[in-house]
């Protein structure tokens, strides 16, 4: 050995050439490609999270990672790219939280009362989404809620959702079916139940 590192296989440590090199170009690409998708990221982060505070943190972490990696992003399908970053970030966060919760038994703070909302966006959105639907969606596991958000709200195809979340299309179909069934049961007897109309 002459002190030089040799990769065990050619290409294993090769990284793609950065598409943008200076900070101004990176900012411009971020503003063009990512900033318009921030409302989408907020919605998908909420679907992947247990609380609004957790969703805000997930969206922020996703944006930071997206900015750092914007040089390697080809510019195609920014929603899919952001969803994949958010998904991986959420998985890593859940693993850390499980470890933390095993050592910490402090109570979790509840969601704020809608009457106490001060953020204009929160106030507007709280009036748009029926409380029964919000409660039903929040009762779903994040894996079901995320798919309902991607397919039923954002309009992704089953294949697109499978690709973005890196799961088989059969899993998408199964989770959507079970998630929708849980929603129907949770909404039974409410103003959103078709049987009561």
C-alpha positions in Angstrom: 0.0 0.0 0.0 1.4 3.4 -1.0 -0.9 5.4 1.2 -3.6 5.9 -1.6 -7.1 4.8 -1.0 -8.4 2.4 -3.6 -12.1 1.7 -4.0 -12.9 -2.0 -3.7 -15.1 -1.7 -6.8 -14.9 0.9 -9.6 -17.6 3.5 -9.2 -18.6 2.7 -5.6 -17.5 6.1 -4.3 -18.3 8.0 -7.5 -20.8 10.8 -7.0 -22.7 12.6 -9.8 -21.2 15.9 -11.0 -23.0 18.8 -9.3 -25.3 20.5 -11.7 -25.0 23.9 -9.9 -21.8 25.2 -8.3 -22.3 28.6 -6.8 -24.6 29.5 -4.0 -26.6 32.0 -6.1 -27.4 29.3 -8.7 -28.3 26.8 -5.9 -30.7 29.4 -4.4 -32.2 30.1 -7.8 -32.8 26.4 -8.5 -34.3 25.9 -5.0 -36.6 28.8 -5.5 -37.7 27.7 -9.0 -38.1 24.0 -8.2 -38.9 23.6 -4.5 -40.5 26.8 -3.2 -43.6 26.3 -5.4 -44.0 22.8 -3.8 -43.9 24.0 -0.2 -47.7 23.8 0.3 -47.6 20.2 -1.0 -44.7 19.5 1.4 -46.7 20.9 4.3 -49.6 18.6 3.5 -47.6 15.5 3.0 -45.5 16.2 6.1 -48.7 16.5 8.1 -49.9 13.2 6.7 -46.6 11.5 7.8 -46.7 13.0 11.3 -48.6 12.5 14.6 -49.0 16.2 15.3 -48.7 19.6 13.6 -45.5 20.4 15.5 -43.9 17.2 14.3 -45.1 18.0 10.7 -43.5 21.4 10.9 -40.2 19.9 12.0 -40.4 17.3 9.3 -41.1 19.9 6.6 -38.2 22.1 7.8 -35.8 19.2 7.9 -36.9 18.1 4.4 -36.3 21.6 3.0 -32.9 21.8 4.6 -31.9 18.5 3.1 -33.4 19.4 -0.3 -31.4 22.7 -0.4 -28.2 20.8 0.5 -28.8 18.2 -2.3 -30.3 20.6 -4.9 -27.0 20.3 -7.0 -27.7 16.6 -7.4 -31.4 16.9 -8.3 -32.2 16.7 -12.0 -35.2 18.9 -11.7 -37.7 16.3 -12.7 -40.7 15.5 -10.4 -40.0 17.7 -7.5 -43.0 16.4 -5.5 -41.7 12.9 -5.8 -38.2 14.0 -4.7 -39.5 15.9 -1.7 -41.8 13.1 -0.7 -38.9 10.6 -0.8 -36.7 13.0 1.3 -39.6 13.5 3.8 -40.3 9.8 4.0 -36.6 8.9 4.8 -36.4 11.7 7.3 -39.6 10.5 9.0 -38.3 7.0 9.2 -35.1 8.1 10.7 -36.9 10.3 13.2 -39.3 7.5 14.2 -36.3 5.3 15.0 -34.7 8.0 17.1 -38.0 8.7 18.8 -38.5 5.1 19.7 -35.2 5.0 21.4 -35.9 8.3 23.2 -39.3 7.2 24.4 -38.0 4.1 25.9 -35.9 6.3 28.3 -38.5 9.1 28.7 -41.9 8.8 30.1 -42.9 12.5 30.0 -46.4 13.2 28.8 -47.0 14.3 25.2 -48.5 17.8 24.7 -52.0 17.8 23.1 -52.8 19.5 19.9 -53.9 23.2 20.4 -57.6 24.0 20.7 -58.9 25.4 17.4 -60.3 28.3 19.3 -56.8 29.3 20.3 -55.3 29.3 16.8 -53.5 32.5 15.9 -51.8 31.7 12.6 -54.1 32.9 9.8 -53.3 29.8 7.6 -54.3 27.5 10.5 -57.5 29.5 11.1 -58.5 29.3 7.4 -57.6 25.6 7.1 -59.4 24.7 10.3 -62.6 26.0 8.9 -62.2 24.2 5.6 -61.7 20.7 7.0 -64.6 19.3 8.8 -63.6 18.4 12.4 -65.0 14.9 12.0 -62.9 14.3 8.9 -59.8 15.8 10.6 -60.3 13.6 13.7 -60.9 10.5 11.4 -57.7 11.2 9.4 -55.7 11.9 12.5 -56.8 8.5 13.9 -55.2 6.7 11.0 -51.6 5.4 11.2 -49.3 7.6 9.2 -48.7 4.9 6.6 -52.4 4.9 5.7 -52.8 8.7 6.1 -49.8 9.4 3.8 -51.2 7.2 1.0 -54.6 8.8 1.3 -53.0 12.2 1.1 -50.9 11.3 -2.0 -53.5 9.4 -3.9 -56.9 10.8 -2.9 -55.9 14.4 -2.2 -52.8 15.1 -4.3 -54.0 12.9 -7.2 -51.0 10.7 -7.6 -51.5 7.3 -9.3 -51.0 4.1 -7.4 -47.8 3.5 -9.3 -46.5 7.1 -8.6 -47.2 6.7 -4.9 -45.5 3.2 -4.9 -42.5 4.7 -6.6 -42.3 7.7 -4.3 -42.6 5.7 -1.1 -40.5 2.8 -2.5 -43.1 0.2 -1.7 -44.9 -2.4 -4.0 -48.0 -1.3 -5.7 -49.9 -4.1 -4.0 -49.0 -2.5 -0.7 -50.3 0.8 -1.9 -53.6 -0.7 -2.9 -54.0 -2.7 0.3 -53.1 0.2 2.6 -55.5 2.5 0.7 -58.3 0.0 0.9 -57.8 -0.5 4.7 -57.3 3.3 5.3 -60.4 4.2 3.4 -62.4 1.5 5.2 -61.2 2.9 8.6 -62.2 6.4 7.5 -65.7 5.2 6.5 -66.1 3.5 9.9 -64.8 6.6 11.8 -67.2 8.9 9.9 -70.2 6.6 10.4 -73.1 8.7 11.9 -71.4 12.0 11.3 -72.4 14.7 8.8 -70.0 13.2 6.3 -71.6 9.7 6.4 -73.5 9.1 3.1 -76.0 7.0 5.0 -77.2 9.9 7.1 -77.8 12.3 4.2 
